[in-house]
Amino acid sequence: MGKYASWSDLEKNVPTAYTEGATPDAYKRGMNGIAPPGMKVKEGRVAHYGDGVEGKGDVMVSGYKRAMFD
């Protein structure tokens, strides 16, 4: 979160960046990167992850605000 100059900049840009970057393919690459030897992430989990990202950028920003500030 350190790359934003102000709260308004973070609030405006994070939801878009999160939605664009949090793709099922990115999730699959990340999970397969940490998977135990000989295992891979279940395709059903990958598909479900994609469904769960829609509209979550604003939720993430509000959660960050609650967690970090009074």
Contacts in CASP RR format, 6 or more apart in sequence:
PFRMAT RR
TARGET T0000
AUTHOR 0000-0000-0000
METHOD contacts of the structure
MODEL  1
MGKYASWSDLEKNVPTAYTEGATPDAYKRGMNGIAPPGMKVKEGRVAHYG
DGVEGKGDVMVSGYKRAMFD
1 10 0 8 1.000
1 14 0 8 1.000
1 64 0 8 1.000
4 10 0 8 1.000
4 13 0 8 1.000
4 14 0 8 1.000
10 61 0 8 1.000
11 61 0 8 1.000
14 57 0 8 1.000
14 60 0 8 1.000
14 61 0 8 1.000
15 55 0 8 1.000
15 57 0 8 1.000
15 58 0 8 1.000
15 60 0 8 1.000
15 61 0 8 1.000
18 53 0 8 1.000
18 56 0 8 1.000
18 57 0 8 1.000
18 60 0 8 1.000
19 53 0 8 1.000
19 54 0 8 1.000
19 55 0 8 1.000
19 56 0 8 1.000
19 57 0 8 1.000
22 50 0 8 1.000
22 53 0 8 1.000
22 56 0 8 1.000
23 50 0 8 1.000
23 53 0 8 1.000
24 46 0 8 1.000
24 47 0 8 1.000
24 49 0 8 1.000
24 50 0 8 1.000
27 41 0 8 1.000
27 46 0 8 1.000
27 49 0 8 1.000
27 50 0 8 1.000
28 41 0 8 1.000
28 46 0 8 1.000
31 41 0 8 1.000
31 45 0 8 1.000
31 46 0 8 1.000
32 40 0 8 1.000
32 41 0 8 1.000
35 41 0 8 1.000
END
